[in-house]
Amino acid sequence: MSSPIQFKARWVIPVDRPPIENGVVEIHDGRITAVRSAQPHEACHDLGDVTLLPGLVNAHAHLEFSLVQKPFQPARPFTDWIRSLVAYRRREFIPTSTVQSNAVNLGAIEAAETGTTLLGEIATSGWGEAALPTGSPRIFAFRELIGLRPEAVELQMELAEEWLRRKSEHVTYALSPHAPYSVSPELLRRSVELARRVDAPVAMHLAETREELEFLAHGRGEFVEMLKSFGAWPEKGLPLGRRPLDILQTLADAPRALVVHGNYLADDEIDFIAARPQMSVVYCPRTHEFFGHEPHPWRLLLTRGANVALGTDGRGSNPDLSLWNELVFLRERFPDVAPSTLLELGTLAGARALGLDRECGSLTLGKRADLVAVSLSSAAIHRNPLEELFAVRNKMVWRVGIA
């Protein structure tokens, strides 16, 4: 039987309790067996002037765009951005899935190298875990489902059932009915029913733009024009008078539901999510800024008691896949928010959204030893490191003792 390993750091930040100066995290057989202050003269692997944290959780990413050098343009109108994305997919991925495998591979490496140990990925055709490199984050692969026409439903459900039959040690298979403008009410309902039967989480882009709200309520606007140009508009149209709340009521039947973006959630929709612990909102801060959206309600969601996790989205709307840089961005934009709150958004809240908060997201006895170490500035060495933690983008972050 192996012996425990002790890692010592200038600071240990468990997330679920206050920081520990000159702290030690003990690991045995891939699990955390102690989080405590160092004892005089004890033998440890001394990491020096660093902070030990739980691994970061990126709750929403599109690794397929990891070869993109800069975000797609134009950012507005949103449907023109979608057209650029679709053109890229058709140009790069239809001839061969090798390009997508390479992109997923590189994206997983980038995420791992910037401290992410758990990632929620939107998987499209050609996605395969065989391409994932050694040391990748553990992945929840949400299979994207798309279809507004009635004849698309059965085909998409066959795909979903086959997807959820997959087994892997490092990948959890889940579903993502894409968005209200690309998924019919029937496909949404049936995908949630399937997810409930097999206890799989569901992720859906929702309340992303004002134009989406117009589409749901009145069945008109730029989304209709785009869908008709793609040949995807159903002949009989779609039900009118809907809003994100109607979608949320269906999603609430899933074992876990990730509401991706949620930029334009109304007050009663925020209350609906907050009242349901199986539901989370995934906020992608730099993508939100890229599109020039109105202020995101993430602080109101937190005040109401909702779980808010963070994501990077993909390189189609973000310059990189660093969850760390999302935290730095939030610290710069919202200096009034406690850094401990921000750190929880990027760790424990993400694990909670994916249903793994008993396994990871904090340095807690019994949890998996998913650790990252962050280099400290000289100021943080002598003060509470939470105040200095997110001072610099692209700070050195590396993984320690991954189970």
C-alpha positions in Angstrom: 0.0 0.0 0.0 1.3 3.4 -0.9 2.2 6.0 1.7 0.6 9.4 2.0 2.2 12.4 0.3 2.3 15.8 1.9 2.5 19.0 -0.1 3.4 22.2 1.8 2.7 25.7 0.5 3.0 29.2 1.8 -0.8 29.4 1.5 -3.5 26.7 1.1 -7.0 27.9 0.1 -9.5 25.2 0.6 -12.4 27.4 -0.8 -14.9 25.9 1.7 -13.0 27.5 4.7 -10.5 30.3 5.3 -7.0 30.2 3.9 -4.3 28.4 5.9 -0.8 30.0 6.1 2.1 27.5 5.8 -0.5 24.8 5.0 -0.2 21.2 4.1 -2.4 19.0 1.9 -2.0 15.3 2.4 -2.9 12.9 -0.3 -3.3 9.1 -0.2 -4.4 6.9 -3.1 -5.6 10.0 -5.0 -7.7 11.3 -2.2 -7.3 14.2 0.2 -6.7 12.8 3.7 -5.7 16.0 5.5 -5.7 19.8 5.1 -3.9 21.5 8.0 -1.2 23.8 9.2 2.4 22.5 8.8 4.1 21.0 11.9 7.6 22.1 12.8 10.3 20.1 11.0 7.9 17.6 9.3 9.0 16.1 6.1 6.9 17.5 3.2 7.2 18.3 -0.5 7.7 22.0 0.0 6.4 23.9 -3.0 7.7 27.2 -1.7 5.9 30.5 -2.2 2.8 29.3 -3.9 -0.9 29.0 -3.1 -2.5 25.6 -3.3 -6.1 25.6 -4.7 -8.6 23.1 -5.9 -8.4 22.6 -9.6 -10.5 25.1 -11.6 -13.8 24.1 -13.2 -14.7 25.4 -16.7 -18.4 24.6 -16.9 -18.8 25.5 -20.5 -16.4 25.3 -23.4 -16.4 24.5 -27.2 -13.0 22.9 -27.7 -13.7 22.3 -31.4 -12.8 26.0 -32.1 -9.4 25.7 -30.4 -7.5 26.2 -33.7 -9.2 29.6 -34.2 -6.6 32.4 -33.8 -9.1 35.1 -33.0 -12.9 35.3 -32.4 -15.3 35.1 -35.3 -16.5 38.4 -36.8 -18.7 40.2 -36.8 -19.9 39.9 -33.2 -23.1 41.7 -34.0 -25.7 41.0 -35.2 -25.5 37.7 -33.3 -26.9 35.7 -36.3 -24.0 37.0 -38.5 -21.6 35.6 -35.9 -23.4 32.3 -36.1 -23.1 32.3 -39.9 -19.3 32.8 -39.5 -19.2 29.9 -37.0 -21.2 27.6 -39.3 -19.0 28.5 -42.3 -15.9 27.6 -40.3 -17.4 24.2 -39.3 -18.4 23.4 -42.9 -15.0 24.5 -44.2 -12.9 22.7 -41.6 -14.8 19.7 -40.3 -16.9 18.3 -43.1 -13.9 17.1 -45.1 -12.3 15.3 -42.2 -12.8 14.8 -38.5 -9.0 15.0 -37.9 -9.1 18.7 -37.8 -11.7 18.6 -35.0 -9.8 16.0 -33.1 -6.7 18.1 -33.2 -8.6 21.2 -32.1 -10.2 19.3 -29.1 -6.8 17.9 -28.3 -5.1 21.3 -28.2 -8.0 22.9 -26.3 -7.8 20.2 -23.6 -4.1 20.8 -23.3 -4.6 24.6 -23.0 -7.3 24.2 -20.4 -5.1 21.8 -18.4 -2.0 24.1 -18.6 -4.0 27.0 -17.1 -5.3 25.0 -14.1 -8.6 23.5 -15.3 -9.1 20.0 -14.0 -12.8 19.6 -14.8 -14.5 20.8 -18.0 -18.0 20.9 -19.5 -17.6 20.4 -23.2 -20.1 20.8 -26.0 -19.5 17.9 -28.3 -20.5 17.8 -32.0 -20.2 15.2 -34.8 -16.7 13.7 -34.9 -16.0 14.3 -31.2 -14.2 11.4 -29.6 -12.5 10.9 -26.3 -9.7 8.8 -27.9 -8.2 12.1 -29.1 -7.8 13.5 -25.6 -4.2 13.7 -24.5 -2.8 12.4 -21.2 -3.3 14.9 -18.4 -6.5 16.3 -19.9 -9.2 17.7 -17.5 -11.9 15.2 -16.7 -14.7 16.1 -19.2 -18.5 16.2 -19.2 -19.2 15.8 -22.9 -22.6 17.3 -23.7 -23.7 16.1 -27.1 -25.2 18.9 -29.1 -28.7 18.2 -30.4 -30.2 20.4 -33.1 -33.5 20.2 -34.9 -36.6 22.3 -35.4 -38.3 20.3 -38.0 -40.5 17.3 -36.8 -38.6 14.8 -39.0 -35.3 15.7 -37.2 -36.5 14.6 -33.8 -36.2 10.8 -34.2 -32.8 11.1 -35.7 -31.5 13.3 -32.9 -33.0 11.1 -30.3 -31.3 8.0 -31.8 -28.0 10.0 -31.7 -28.6 11.0 -28.1 -29.4 7.4 -27.0 -26.2 6.1 -28.7 -24.2 8.9 -27.0 -25.4 8.1 -23.5 -24.6 4.4 -24.0 -20.9 5.3 -24.2 -18.6 4.4 -21.3 -15.3 6.0 -20.3 -13.2 6.4 -17.2 -12.4 10.1 -17.9 -15.5 11.3 -19.8 -19.1 11.6 -18.5 -21.6 11.7 -21.4 -24.5 14.2 -21.2 -26.8 16.1 -23.6 -27.1 19.6 -24.9 -30.3 20.5 -26.7 -28.6 23.5 -28.3 -30.8 26.6 -27.9 -34.5 27.7 -28.2 -33.9 28.9 -31.8 -32.4 25.5 -32.9 -34.4 22.9 -30.9 -38.1 22.2 -31.1 -40.2 22.0 -28.0 -40.6 18.2 -28.7 -36.9 17.6 -29.1 -36.2 19.5 -25.9 -38.9 17.6 -23.9 -37.7 14.2 -25.2 -34.0 14.9 -24.6 -34.8 15.9 -21.0 -36.9 12.8 -20.5 -34.0 10.6 -21.7 -31.5 12.4 -19.5 -33.8 11.8 -16.5 -34.0 8.1 -17.3 -30.2 7.7 -17.3 -29.4 10.4 -14.7 -27.4 12.5 -17.2 -27.0 16.3 -16.9 -28.4 18.7 -19.6 -26.9 22.0 -20.8 -28.7 24.5 -23.0 -27.9 28.0 -24.3 -30.7 30.2 -23.0 -31.6 33.8 -22.7 -28.5 34.7 -24.6 -29.7 37.7 -26.7 -32.7 40.1 -26.8 -33.4 38.7 -30.3 -33.9 35.3 -28.8 -36.6 36.7 -26.6 -38.3 38.2 -29.6 -38.0 34.9 -31.4 -39.7 33.0 -28.6 -42.5 35.5 -28.0 -43.4 36.6 -31.6 -41.7 34.1 -34.0 -40.0 36.8 -35.9 -36.7 38.7 -36.3 -33.1 37.8 -37.3 -33.3 34.2 -36.1 -36.2 33.4 -38.4 -34.3 34.9 -41.4 -31.2 32.9 -40.5 -33.1 29.6 -40.1 -34.9 30.0 -43.4 -31.5 30.7 -45.1 -30.2 27.4 -43.6 -33.3 25.5 -44.7 -34.0 24.7 -41.1 -37.3 26.6 -40.5 -40.3 24.2 -39.9 -43.1 24.6 -42.4 -45.7 25.1 -39.7 -43.6 27.5 -37.7 -43.2 27.3 -33.9 -45.5 28.1 -30.9 -45.7 31.8 -30.1 -46.0 33.5 -26.8 -43.1 31.7 -25.2 -40.3 33.0 -23.0 -37.2 31.5 -21.3 -39.4 30.5 -18.3 -41.2 28.0 -20.5 -37.8 26.4 -21.4 -36.7 26.4 -17.8 -39.8 24.6 -16.7 -38.9 21.7 -19.0 -35.2 21.8 -18.1 -36.1 21.6 -14.4 -37.0 17.9 -14.9 -33.4 17.0 -15.7 -31.3 15.6 -12.9 -29.0 18.6 -13.4 -29.5 21.5 -15.7 -26.9 24.0 -16.8 -28.4 27.3 -18.2 -25.6 28.5 -20.4 -25.2 32.3 -20.6 -28.6 33.5 -19.1 -27.7 37.1 -20.1 -31.4 38.2 -20.3 -33.2 36.2 -17.5 -36.2 38.0 -16.1 -36.7 38.4 -12.4 -39.2 35.5 -12.1 -36.9 33.3 -14.1 -34.0 34.1 -11.7 -36.3 33.1 -8.8 -37.3 29.9 -10.6 -33.6 28.9 -11.0 -32.7 29.9 -7.5 -35.5 27.7 -6.0 -34.1 24.6 -7.7 -30.8 23.3 -6.5 -30.4 21.0 -9.6 -30.2 24.1 -11.8 -27.2 26.4 -12.4 -26.4 29.3 -14.6 -23.0 29.3 -16.4 -21.7 32.8 -17.0 -19.0 33.3 -19.6 -17.6 36.8 -18.7 -15.3 37.5 -21.6 -17.7 36.1 -24.2 -20.4 38.3 -22.6 -18.2 41.3 -23.1 -17.2 40.3 -26.7 -20.9 40.4 -27.8 -21.5 43.7 -26.0 -24.4 42.5 -23.9 -26.2 44.4 -21.2 -24.9 43.8 -17.7 -25.2 40.1 -16.7 -27.4 39.3 -13.7 -24.8 37.0 -12.0 -24.7 39.0 -8.8 -28.4 39.1 -8.5 -28.5 35.3 -9.1 -26.0 34.9 -6.2 -28.0 37.2 -4.0 -31.2 35.1 -4.6 -29.3 31.9 -3.8 -28.8 30.5 -7.3 -25.6 28.5 -8.2 -23.5 30.4 -10.7 -20.6 28.7 -12.4 -18.1 30.1 -14.9 -17.1 29.0 -18.4 -14.8 30.2 -21.1 -17.1 29.4 -24.0 -14.8 28.7 -27.1 -12.2 30.6 -29.0 -14.9 31.7 -31.5 -15.8 34.3 -28.9 -12.9 34.4 -26.5 -9.1 34.9 -27.0 -8.2 31.8 -24.9 -9.5 28.9 -22.8 -8.1 30.0 -19.4 -10.6 29.9 -16.7 -8.0 31.7 -14.6 -8.2 34.7 -16.9 -12.0 34.7 -16.5 -11.4 35.2 -12.8 -8.9 37.9 -13.3 -11.3 39.6 -15.7 -14.1 39.6 -13.1 -11.7 40.9 -10.4 -10.8 43.8 -12.7 -14.4 44.6 -13.6 -16.0 44.0 -10.2 -13.4 45.0 -7.5 -16.3 45.2 -4.9 -16.9 41.4 -5.1 -14.9 39.4 -2.6 -12.2 37.4 -4.2 -13.3 34.4 -2.2 -16.7 34.6 -3.9 -15.0 34.7 -7.3 -12.8 31.7 -6.5 -15.8 29.7 -5.5 -17.5 30.6 -8.9 -14.4 29.0 -10.7 -14.2 25.9 -8.5 -16.9 24.6 -6.2 -19.8 26.2 -8.0 -18.7 24.6 -11.3 -18.3 21.2 -9.6 -21.8 21.7 -8.1 -23.3 22.6 -11.5 -21.9 19.3 -12.9 -23.0 17.3 -9.9 -19.4 16.6 -8.7 -19.3 18.8 -5.6 -18.8 15.8 -3.4 -15.8 14.8 -5.5 -14.0 18.0 -6.2 -14.2 21.8 -6.2 -12.7 22.3 -2.7 -9.8 21.0 -0.7 -11.9 18.8 1.6 -11.2 15.5 3.2 -12.2 12.6 1.0 -12.3 14.5 -2.2 -10.2 13.8 -5.2 -6.7 15.3 -5.1 -7.3 17.7 -8.0 -4.9 20.5 -7.0 -3.3 23.5 -8.7 -0.5 25.7 -7.5 -0.4 29.4 -8.2 2.8 31.5 -7.9 2.6 34.3 -5.4 3.6 37.9 -5.5 5.8 39.2 -2.7 2.8 41.1 -1.3 0.7 37.9 -1.1 3.5 36.1 0.8 3.0 38.3 3.8 -0.8 39.1 3.6 -4.0 37.2 3.0 -3.4 35.8 -0.6 -7.0 36.2 -1.6 -6.5 39.9 -2.1 -3.5 39.3 -4.4 -4.6 36.1 -6.1 -6.1 37.5 -9.3 -3.8 40.4 -9.7 -2.2 39.2 -13.0 -3.5 37.5 -16.0 -1.6 34.5 -17.4 0.0 34.0 -14.0 1.9 30.7 -13.5 -0.6 28.0 -12.7 0.3 24.4 -12.6 -1.2 21.1 -11.5 -0.1 19.1 -8.5 -1.1 15.6 -7.3 -3.9 15.1 -9.8 -5.8 11.9 -9.0 
